[in-house]
Amino acid sequence: KNFNTIEGQKRRHKDLITLGRKNCSVNFADLSISTNHCQIRWVPRLGFILEDSQSRNGTWWGLTRFSDFRINTPSQLLEVQEGDVFKVGKLNVTANLIFH
């Protein structure tokens, strides 16, 4: 399932967007997704950064399970750009970033 927008609605970006099954900015009704699966956060001078939240099924970028990486320095952060697709559990998510 591709999400060009979140549940068909465009939302204004926040400094932190959490994705998961429950109590997140974006909630998915899919058991392959952890309660608090991953987050996209705004980092000044770097842009939007994707981080896995130690999810059970991982956050995938292409064929690489992103949660296998250990983030130690800003150069190791994964920048998310408009139209990028990443996998959360079994779902493909398309980044639709809106700047205001």
C-alpha positions in Angstrom: 0.0 0.0 0.0 1.5 3.4 -1.0 0.7 6.5 0.9 1.0 9.6 -1.2 -0.7 11.5 1.6 -1.5 10.4 5.1 -5.0 8.8 4.9 -5.7 11.0 1.8 -5.0 14.2 3.6 -2.0 16.5 3.5 -0.7 17.5 6.8 1.6 20.4 7.8 5.0 19.1 8.8 6.0 19.0 12.4 9.5 18.7 13.9 8.7 15.1 14.8 6.4 12.7 13.0 6.0 9.3 14.6 4.7 6.3 12.7 3.2 3.2 14.4 0.1 1.3 15.3 -1.0 3.4 18.3 -0.8 6.9 19.7 1.5 8.2 16.9 1.3 11.1 14.5 0.4 8.5 11.8 -1.3 5.3 12.9 -1.6 2.2 10.8 -3.9 -0.8 11.5 -1.4 -3.4 10.4 0.1 -6.0 12.8 3.5 -6.0 11.0 4.0 -2.4 12.3 5.1 -1.9 15.9 3.2 0.3 18.3 5.9 3.0 18.0 7.7 1.9 14.8 9.8 4.8 13.5 10.0 8.5 13.3 10.8 11.3 10.9 12.3 14.3 12.5 13.4 17.7 11.3 17.1 18.4 12.0 18.2 22.0 11.2 20.8 22.1 8.4 20.2 18.4 7.7 16.6 18.1 6.8 14.1 15.3 7.5 15.8 12.3 9.1 14.3 8.8 9.3 15.0 6.7 12.5 13.8 3.3 13.4 12.4 3.0 17.0 13.8 -0.5 17.6 10.8 -2.0 15.8 10.1 -5.7 15.6 10.0 -5.9 11.8 12.3 -3.1 11.0 12.2 0.0 8.8 13.6 -0.8 5.3 15.3 1.5 2.8 15.4 -0.5 -0.4 16.8 -4.0 0.5 18.5 -2.7 3.7 16.9 -3.1 7.1 17.6 0.4 8.5 17.2 -0.7 12.1 20.4 -2.7 11.7 22.4 0.5 11.5 23.8 2.2 14.6 23.5 5.9 14.3 26.5 7.6 15.9 27.2 10.7 13.8 25.1 13.0 11.6 26.8 11.6 8.5 25.2 8.3 9.2 21.6 9.7 9.4 19.3 8.8 6.6 17.8 11.9 5.0 14.3 11.6 3.7 13.3 13.6 0.6 10.0 14.3 -1.1 8.8 11.1 -3.0 11.2 8.7 -1.2 9.7 5.3 -0.5 10.6 3.3 2.6 9.1 0.2 4.1 7.5 0.1 7.6 6.7 -3.4 8.6 5.0 -4.8 5.4 3.8 -1.4 4.1 5.5 0.9 1.6 5.3 4.5 2.7 5.9 7.4 0.3 7.3 10.6 1.9 5.0 13.6 1.2 6.8 16.4 2.9 5.0 19.8 3.0 6.8 22.9 4.0 5.0 25.9 5.4 
